[in-house]
Amino acid sequence: MRAVHFPWFPLQCTRATLLASAVASLAACTVGPDYHAPQTTSPAAWRVDPADAYWHAAQPSHAPLDPQWWKVFGNTELNGLEDEALAENQTLRVAAAHYAQARATLGSVSSQQAPQVSLDGSIARERVSANRPQTTYVTPNMSTVQNDIKVGPTVSYELDLFGRIRRMVESAQASAQEAGDDLANARLVLSAELATDYFALRELDDEIDVVNRSVALQQKALDFVNAQHDLGAVSGLTLLQQKAQLDATKTQVHLLENQRQQDEHAIAVLIGKPAPEFALAPQVTPLPTPALPTGLPSELLQRRPDVASAERAMAAANAQIGVARSAYFPDITLSPTLGWESTRFSNLFSVPSLMWSLGAGASEVLFDGGKRAAGVDYAQAGYESAQASYRQTVLTAFQEVQNAVTGLSVLQSASTDGQAAVDDARQSFDLANDRYQGGLVAFIDVLNAEQTLLASERTEVQIHGQQAATVVYLAKALGGGWSADDRALACSMGTCREVPASGATGVKDSQDTQNAAPGHG
């Protein structure tokens, strides 16, 4: 059987196949380095005193902190203030607005992956010059007055053969996630600052109470010394020394009250209220020192929003390297047109009035004096800067948690010793009081013993205040109750926007999974 050959078919088929393969391979090409999450060295555990019974080695089974971590203190007033701050704080609103802007930017950049379609129309009445250049020498030019009516869509689509737009989307997506992490960090910083100011104010209430009792006691001592002076039992020097001690203690009360007002005003600003219109009644109550689950050091990188933000900034900077390198490749744009043109409306949409065109444009810079190379160098330096910032943020995170763990351990020992000092001073006061009633010592000895007791109580109050502040510091250092899904917070403040899902942006899902930031996995 003789084979029948079609000389043109194999050649045309081969060309089409090669062309399709080339386009497919180019479409899969994305210039610039693919992003890989950096490797960081994490300590095996937090360093604590082996003899410390308050802290123990962290275990993976520790439960994560609640998003409303401040409720661990069991303080209803603090809970209400935190809710007000999250709803009314202006700094948090700024962070939420920046997050909304970043999401809007992602939507804008993602739109470049779709064709841009516009509808154009024009109408004009024009006179054609009789002295225009001739197109034919058979018929002379004539002056003509006519209408020109045009209408039709215009399509423009950039072929992203070298991944410039895909890298832009990748960078915008990482930046949007970074802004979300910044919002979470702003929420964490706000709640921690509010809790710190609140417990500082309550510690001052306790301390002012102790110092006021000391003032009353020293006033009794002054009255006693004054009576002794009138009887000639003590010198005027002793009287002046006692009076100077009383005046110094009264001065401390004024300074403590001034500091309390400063903390009260700071709380007012945090919850979005004018300072003159806000006040918290004094409360004399012991400050709690709840224990928080520290978790493993490596888990810190999955919790801290500032660490996640720094990592996302690095991912965005890495994508910008690809954007800069894509400048070395040509831009190819498809621009087909379809429309109708006529001199009358009556036959505008008829078949003879139809017009169309198919075309593509390409542009490539042949010489730019090193502009593109400088752009790549700039993007590379930006990535190195972001990488260094990320590693510094990680080191700072480890430092802050270790400081808090060590601080709580030391303060626990100090609290134990302080309580022992209070107990000893109270026994000393009771003994002095019993001896005075038995006529063995003077009343001034009872006053001195009571003054020692009040001094020990004031030290204990200060230690408890430091413990409460350090627990708050630890909660902040651990990332609080941060969750990656802080878009709900932005929406609650009226600043969220809808953007295409990650699958619609053209960024590869597998790459998103591989390069997921802490909290974004």
Number of C-alpha atoms within 10 A of each C-alpha: 3 4 5 6 8 8 8 8 10 11 11 11 11 11 12 12 12 12 12 12 12 12 14 12 12 15 14 13 14 20 22 20 13 14 18 13 14 12 7 12 9 15 11 11 15 19 15 19 14 9 9 12 11 12 21 14 14 16 13 13 9 12 11 18 20 13 13 15 21 22 13 15 18 11 12 10 10 18 18 11 19 24 14 15 24 22 16 17 20 15 17 26 20 14 22 29 19 19 27 23 17 22 24 19 18 23 21 15 19 25 17 17 18 12 14 13 13 11 11 11 13 10 13 11 10 11 11 12 12 12 10 10 8 12 9 8 7 7 8 10 16 12 10 10 11 13 14 15 17 21 18 17 14 16 14 16 17 19 20 21 22 25 23 25 25 25 27 23 29 31 27 26 26 27 24 26 26 27 24 28 31 24 29 30 24 20 25 27 18 21 24 24 18 25 24 21 20 22 22 21 25 22 27 24 21 22 23 22 17 20 21 17 14 23 21 13 18 23 17 14 23 22 15 16 23 21 14 15 16 12 9 10 11 14 13 14 10 15 19 14 12 18 19 13 15 20 14 11 17 18 12 16 19 12 13 18 17 12 15 22 16 15 20 20 20 18 27 22 17 24 22 16 17 13 15 9 8 13 12 14 6 14 13 14 11 12 21 16 19 12 14 18 17 26 20 19 21 16 15 21 24 20 22 28 29 24 30 28 28 25 29 29 26 29 29 27 27 28 27 28 26 27 27 23 22 23 19 15 15 16 18 16 16 16 18 15 16 15 19 20 22 20 16 13 13 8 13 18 16 12 9 11 15 16 13 11 9 9 9 13 11 10 10 11 11 8 8 8 8 8 11 17 15 12 17 20 15 15 21 19 15 19 21 15 14 21 20 14 17 23 18 13 20 22 15 14 22 19 13 16 22 19 18 22 22 18 18 25 20 15 18 20 15 17 20 12 13 22 16 14 19 20 15 15 21 19 14 17 21 15 14 23 21 14 16 16 13 9 10 11 14 13 17 16 16 22 20 16 20 22 20 20 21 21 18 22 23 22 19 22 23 18 20 23 24 21 26 22 25 21 25 27 23 25 23 25 25 29 27 28 18 25 18 20 14 18 20 11 19 23 13 13 16 13 19 19 15 9 16 14 10 15 10 13 23 16 19 14 13 9 13 18 11 13 19 19 24 23 19 16 11
